[in-house]
Amino acid sequence: MQYTHEHLEIQKTLKRFIDAEINPHVDEWEAAEIFPAHEVFKKLGKLGLLGLTKPEEYGGAGLDYSYGVAMAEALGHIDCGGIPMAIGVQTDMCTPALARFGSDELKREFLAPAIAGDVVGCIGVSEPGAGSDVAAIKSHARKDGDDYVITGQKMWITNSLQADWMCMLVNTGDGPQHKNKSLVMVPMDSKGIEKAKKIKKIGMNASDTGLIYFDEVRVPQRYRIGAEGSGFVYQMMQFQEERLWCAASCIQSLSNCIEWTVAWAQERKIFGATLADQQWVQFKLAEMKTEVESLRAMTYRACELYLQGQDVMELASMAKLKAGRLNRLVPDTCLQFWGGMGYTWENKVARMFRDGRLASIGGGADEVMMGIIAKTMGLAKSGKKPAA
């Protein structure tokens, strides 16, 4: 996959926006453990950046998925991990199924305002007892006339404390685990919703993450996305884009981490020379850059095949696995070269060290990715299907 002039111009526009509207406020928003999502999303919407791959009739640009990858990569220019993740939830996690399978009415009511930046969305999958094991969710919806009445909990939900709606995976039947779930659009001001807790995390501090309770929450059945019982399948399809987004969004930030460390090493004096004069330091940073470029190549290849209509579950899982591992390895290696300065809270490498750890957990843990890869290799035993 090669970026065209149009791809690069979108990245330039986004980076200018980040330099002017986001990075000057990152420290403040990190300290507050929340950022003004409605304000930021509205500005991104005015630039046309929240619907690059979404249909034009709902305000999107109608571009192919490579433009979404280009945007995800440019979001790595932000000096923290929480804000890019929050934006990615809006563009690549809570809206793909809605755009692909939602009715025209649903798309006009929920998708178009999300593309415009008028509302903030979130994706409701994980629960206190069901993270990577998506099939194990307990939240359920019973039918009452033309409505669903939803009861349950959702946890680790990005944007949920500011969200106007949730794309919620919920059990709508009593059949097999993979065929009894539906995706339902749930307005977050509905009666019976309690935003119970803002979760304090070790990283991704600017992103608000909530524990949400649903007690007899009533929504119309017409708010269901697509066919009843197809929610698990739709969510697995969303996961492909989410995992590609995760991989792409790490490329720039990992490259930045290495570049910051190179600049530091060239200035830092140690034993009569600079840190960069030490061959061990040179070799480790060269190795790290090589690893990041391998992630770039894998991500671009997966995107290219996805554009051709191929199933990229294996490659997306590999890219997600690689991104998670590098988000642990690169900041940890670089932090060591910063010495005591790397152990300070304000250091950007230290922030990456904290923020990057989530990439091996969220969106499917490393072990889930390896389970999917093993299954595609024919190694997983029958009946031992990995959770996706």
N, C-alpha and C positions, 0 to 999 in steps of 0.2 A: 504494500500500500504506500502510495506517495501522496504527500500533501500538495494540493494545488495552491495557486495564488489565493483563491477564495478561502481555503482552509486557513492559510497563514494570516489573512486579513482579519478573520474572525478571532484568531488567537491574539493578534495585536490589539484589537478593540477590547477584548476581555482583559488583557494585561494592563492596558491604560486605565480601564475602569478599576481594576484591583489596586493599582498604584495610587489612584486618586480617592477612591471611596471605601476601600477595605483595609489595606495594610496600615494606613495611619491610625486606625482605631483598634487594631487587633489586640494590643496589650490591654486596652481598656475593657474590651469585650471578654477577653480571657479572664480578667480579674472579676468581672461581673458574672461570669459563668452563663452568659446568654448574649446574643447579638440581636439587633432589631431586624428580624427576618422580613417583616412586611415592608419595611423601608428599603432594604437591600434588594429584595425580590422585585419590588415595583420598578426600581431603576434598571435591573437586569431585563425585566419584561419590556420596558420602553426601548431597550437596545435590541430586542428581538432574540435574546439569548436563552430564553427558557423553553423555547419550542422549536429548536433547530430541526429536529427530526419529526415533528408532529405535523398533522395535516393542515394545509393552508386554510381550509374552510373554518378552522377553529382558531386561527390566529398564528399558526405555526409557519415555519419556512418550507416545510415539505422536502427537506434535504435528506440524503441517505445517512446511515448510521456512522459513517466515517467522520462526519461533522460533529457528532456527539462525542466521539473519541477525541477529536481535536480540542473540543471545549474542555473535556475532562482533564486532558493533559495540561492545558493552560491554567486550570484551577489550581494546579500545583504551585503556581506563582504566589499564592496566598501564604502568608507567614504563619499559618497554623493549620491543623487538620480538621478542626471542627466545622468551620464555615464551608470549606469545599464539600464536606460530607453532607451538610444540610442542603446545599444547592443540588448536589447529586441526587438526594432523595426526591426533590421536586422534579428533576428532569428525567431520571433514569430508574427510579425505584417505585414511586407511587403512581406514575402516570402511564407506563407502557401498556399495561393490560387495559386500562381505561381507553386509551387511544386506539388499541387494536380490536377490542371486543365490545366496548361499551356502545349503547344505543346512541343515536343522534341526540336524543333528549339529554342523556347523561353527559355526553361530551360538551354540549352547550352549557349545561348547568355547572359542571365541575372542571372539565379540561380547559375550556376557553379562558376562564378567569385565572387558572393556574399558569397558563402560558403568558397571559398579560401581566402576571405578577400581582394581581389584585387579591389573591388568596395564597395561603401557605398550606401545603398538603403534607401528609405523613403516611407511612405504610405500617399497618398493624398486623404483624405476623407473630413475633416472639411473645412468649408468655413466661411467667415465673417457672413453670414446669416444662416448657417446650421452647428451646432455642434452635439449635441445629436440627433437631428432630421435629420438623415442621408438621409431620403427620400426627403428632401427639397433642396438638392444641386442643384445649377443652372448651373454649368459648363457643357458645351455641346460640342459634337463632330458631325460635319456633314461629310458626305461621299463625297469624291471628287476622282473619279477613284478608285484606290486601296488604297487610304489613308483615314485617319481621319484627320480633321482639327479642332483643339481644341481651344476653347476660354472660359475663366473664371478665377476664383481665387481659391486659396487654402490657408488656414490660420491655425496657430498653428501646423505647420508641423515639427516634430522632425527630425533632420539630414538634413533638406532640403537645408541648405546653403552649405553643403559639399557633398550632395548626387550626385551620378553619374546617378541614375535613380529613377523614382517615379512609384510606383504601384498606378495608379490614378483611382478613381471612377468617372465616367463621364456619363452624359446622352447621349445615342446614339440613342434615338428614342423619339417618342411623345406619347407613350402609358401610361398605369398606372404607378404611381411612383415606384412601387416595381418591375416592369417588363421592364423598359425602360433604365436601367443602365448597363454599362459594366465596367470591370476592364481592363485598358489599360496600358501597359508598356511604359513609356515616358522617353527617355534619357534627362537628365537635361541640356545638352549642345545644345539642339535643338533651332533653330532660333525661336524667338518670346516668349521665356521664360525670365521673369525678376524677379530676386530675389530682391524684392522691399524693404524688411525691415527685419532686425533682431529684433525680439520682445524682449524687456527687461521685465523680469519676476521677481516676488518676490522670486522665488526659482528655483530649477533645473538649476542653472546658468551655469554649465559646458556644458549643452546641448544646441546646437544652434537650435533656433526655428524661422521659417520664414513665411513671407507673400509672396506668389508667384503669379505672374500674367502670364496668358497664352493668347497670342494674335495671333490667327491664327497659332497655332503650328501644324505642319504637321508630322504625324507618320504613318507608314504602318498599314493597318487593320490587318495584320498578327501579330501585337504586342498585339492584344486583347487576354485576357486570357479566354479560354473556349468559351461558346456560347454567342452570342450577346443577351443582355437583361437579362443575369443571374448574372450580377455584384452585385446586391443588395444581392442576396442569398449567393454568394460566400463571400461577405464581412461579412455577419452575421456569417458565419462559421468561418471566421478568428477571429471574435470578441470572439468566445468561447475560442479559444486558447489565445488570447490577455488577456482576463479577468482572465483566470487561471494563466497566466504568472504574471499578476499584483499581484494576491493573493500570489503566491509562492514567488515572489521577495521581499515581505514585511516581511516574517517570520523572516529571519536572522537579517534584519536591526532593526526591532522592538525588537527582543531579545537583540541585541547589546545595544540599547537605555536603556533598563532596566538594563543590566549588568553594563554599565557605571555609571548609577545612583546609583546602589547598592554600587559600589566601592567608589563613591563620598560620599554617606551617611555614610559609615563606617569610613571615615576619618574626615568629617566635624563636628566640635565641636559646640554645641549649648546648652545653659543653663546647663553647667556642664556635658554633656553627648554627645555622637555622635548623629547625625541626625538619624542613623539607629536604635538607641535605642528607638525612638518614635514609639509607637504602631500604630499610624495613618499612619506613613510612611511605616512601615512593611506591614500593611494590604493593602494599596493602591498598593504597588509594587507586592504583592502576587496576588492581583486581576488582575493587568495588565498582569502578566505572564500567569495566567489562561486564559485570553482572547486571548492571542497570541497562546496558545496551542489549543484553540478551532478553531482558524483560520487554524492552521496546519492540524488538523483532518478533517475539512471540505474540505480543498484543496486536501489533499491526497485521500479522498473518491471520490471527483469529478474526479480526475485523474484516479483512478481505474475503475470507471464506463465508463469513456471516452475510456479507453483502451479496454473495453469490447464491444465498438461500440455503446454505449447508448448515447442518446441526453442528454447533461448535461447543457442545457441552464439555467435551474432553479438553479442548484447548483453552476454553474460558476457565475451567477448573484449574488447569495447569498455570495459567497466567495469574489467577487469584492466589494460588498457593505460592508461586514465586514472589509475587508482590508482598504477601504477608511476611515471608521469610526475609526478604530484603529490607522491609520496614523495621525489622528487628536487628538485622546484621549491620546495615550501613550506619544508622545513627549510633549504635553501640560502639562500632569500630572508630567512627569519627570522634565521638565524645571522649574516647580514651586519649586521643591526640590533643584534645583541648585541655587535658589535665584538670586542675582545680576550676578553671573557668568553665569547663564543660559541666561541672556539677552545680552551677548556679541556676536558679529558677528562670532568670531572664534570657539565658542563652538560647538561641534559636535551635541549635543542635539538641540541647536538652529537651526543648519542647517537642521536637520530632521524636526523640527517644520515648517520651510519654505518649504522644499521640499515635505514633506508628504501631504500637503494640496491639491496637484494636484490629488491625488488618488481618491478623491471624485468627481472630475470633468472630467478628461480625460478618454477616452475609454468608455464613457457612464457615465453620472452623477449618483449620488446616487438615484435621483428621477426616472431615467430611469430604474435602476436596480429594484427598488421597483415596478415600473409599470410592468416589465416583470414577476416578482414573483407573483404579484397580478393576472396577466393574467393566469399563470400556475395554480393558485389556483382556477380559475373560478370566480374571483371577478370582473375582468374588464368587463364593459358592451360591448355588441356587437357594433362594429363600432368605439370603442375607443381604438384602438390598440396602445400600447406604442411603441415609437421609440426604435429600438434596437441598 
